[in-house]
């Protein structure tokens, strides 16, 4: 799965994203349709009993057909060779998260309760370690979770600040607890799961409305208390990150936790995005060095962000989805499109291969005469500047960062000769090399790693400089 898909499907299973929202994201091309998460045979039956605007609703409920409809879209970008590159990003049968999984099955309440009981029983010691570290006088984790969920925010914040400053190991235990999601069951669907997702999304008791009945079952009530305790602890940590950053950095130095770092960066970036979107970092800010963007944008980190600050999380997550789609509009593919357009001038495929090798030696020196003779660099820059997604960002990008991006792209441009023909030309007394077929593509993984700081700029992912020094 692509990064955005991992986030979206996790938030859907958790209940943060509704089915209607997933409907929109799939139809607009942000996500691919995976029936291992979304398939529901009841949806067609629901469409037939809805009155008014029936044709529109039938179109919205046809989940079975989304994969076929979406995959049949014309994703080619002017050149057939680019279609081959695009296809590499769309091999759903090779996706490790979904291969071998069945469609979600509609389950009865007793099946869900048994699954919850098994999942929580395996974690009794884990819950005790985390929650009793805050409230050691509680009888068990259930009582501790109930007290934490009801505790006044200021009281919990002050208690955590005091505890974290004195006792080792608590920081790690609590962040492990915040990352726990073993009570989610993507393989289940049905009416009871609709109610259950309200619980796992963190909905408070007063807002449960018609789904309040689910709390009558002890197993579901246990999950409710766990989620509410997670939300209280997450909100307390958000204050520690923002108001006690010296303590937070000290704890990270002693007990570095990747989830804590990711959530802190996302929280800082989400609040910054609300106040000053599309601005370059100030002298006191940098892109985070400790973790790549793809690892930073983990489903667990976004889940914790939603618990900390739902309003900012929603705006920043929307920003994450709106600015890019990870197939046609990816950075490397945008530049590849310009490259293919430029290569229309070559009569032979072999000339493209020779051109690539020539440019790789020229692009590293922007002051040379050869560099200034080449118009391909300006075409690639103009393509990005005029792009609806990348344009606003690249207009503010310093020249050095643009040059760094350009060099990295050309260094990672690969080509394959799928057939090679050679013939002797007697008149000229030379061998004529002929490539029968030619394909150019980007070593995407290496390219993404190299340009990670620039892409973090684009996503407006920043943190205070001192966080990088911790």
Phi, psi and omega in degrees: 000150174283165185302312182296325180293319178301315181296310186297313182292327177293314179295330176291314179297325179287337180102000178288316175267132178278167176295326178296320179294318177297322175307310182295316182296323179289313183295328181272002172089008179284329182231157167270155179273122175244113183291342176298342177248322195254342187298134177210107183295341181285344188293326178294322179294322178298321182298327185286342182256359179277130181268147177080137179050045187296319182299317180296316182293322178299321178296320182291331186268000184280066182295325182302328187267355186297317183299314180296315181296316184291317183290341179274356178297150180280097180266001178290145180242080170070335183234138181295326181297328179292332178297324178297319178295316180299320183300331180296334180271359188234030180269081185298331183291344180261004184288119183295332183286337187241343184296133179086348180278145178272167173297149178303138181253141178288125185241156175275166183303318184295329178292316178297317182297319178296318181296318178297315182300315180296318183295318183282326179299327180288346186244015183305312181295321179298315180294317179301314182300317183286308189280326178284347174292334177271319183235076185296342181274353179292150182292322181200179183295330181295315178294321179297317180298320181294319180293317181297320180296328182265353185291144176298137184307316181296321180295315180293319178301310181295323179294318179293318179302315180294314184293315182293332179284345185248324192245124178285149175092338182294319180304311180295316181299318183289323178288329172297321178295318180296333180272357182285131177218032182292354178268007177267140184227086181296342182278357182252149174215180179116178184298320181294328179290327176300315178292318183297324180295332175296326179289311184289339178284348179095016179296131179289161184301322182291339183259000184289332177055238185293347182264007183298334182300333183298332183287353177291343182264123186305322182296316179290325178295325176300316179296319178303314182293323178297313182295319179294323176294319176301317181296317180296316180293320180298317179294323177295319178294328178297323177289323178297318180298318186271326186255339180231053186294332177296318176296316181299315180294322178298318179294321178295325177293324181277319186224064186305131179231119186297324179294319179299317179295314181299314182295320180298317179294317180295320179296312179300316182291322180295316179293322179294321180297323178297323187270315185221073180291154176056043175237143177291156182296147176284180181295341180260006183237156175210168168285148181291132183267340193279350185206137177294158182301317182297326177280326178299317182275059180273151178303320181297322180293318179292325176299315179295322178299319179295326177291324182289311187208084185303321182296308179294323180298318180297317180294318183287324177294319176300317176301316180302320183278323186288328188280344181205150168240135196276019175243272184300320190262014177294156185299312183294326182284328175301316179289328178294324178300316178297323180298313181296321176300318180296324186284359173301335184286344183272130181283330184237148177298326182298330180293327177295316180298316179294325179295317179301313181296325179293314184295324181301331178275344184264324191295338184285346182235089184293348181268352184283158178295321181297321179299315184289341178283336186276126179265354180298324181296318179292324178296319179293321179293317179298324179298317180287321180296327181271000183281141183296328182272309188273336187307305182303326181286313185289339177293338180255003184282130178297149182306322182296322179290323177297316180297320178298317178298316183297313180299315182297320180296312182291328177296328184258009174283124181246158174217151180233133172266110184278352175195137185233123177244143180227134177223151180268128178257104185300319183300321183262350180055046176222161172270130179262113181273129182231121173272124182287312177227151186216133178228130176249140180205169181256138168288086195299316184297315181292319179299315181298322179294318184290323184262015183307316179299322180292320180292325176297323173303315183297318180283357184060043176261107183226166174209164175299146182305322184296338177292328179287338182270354184287000000 
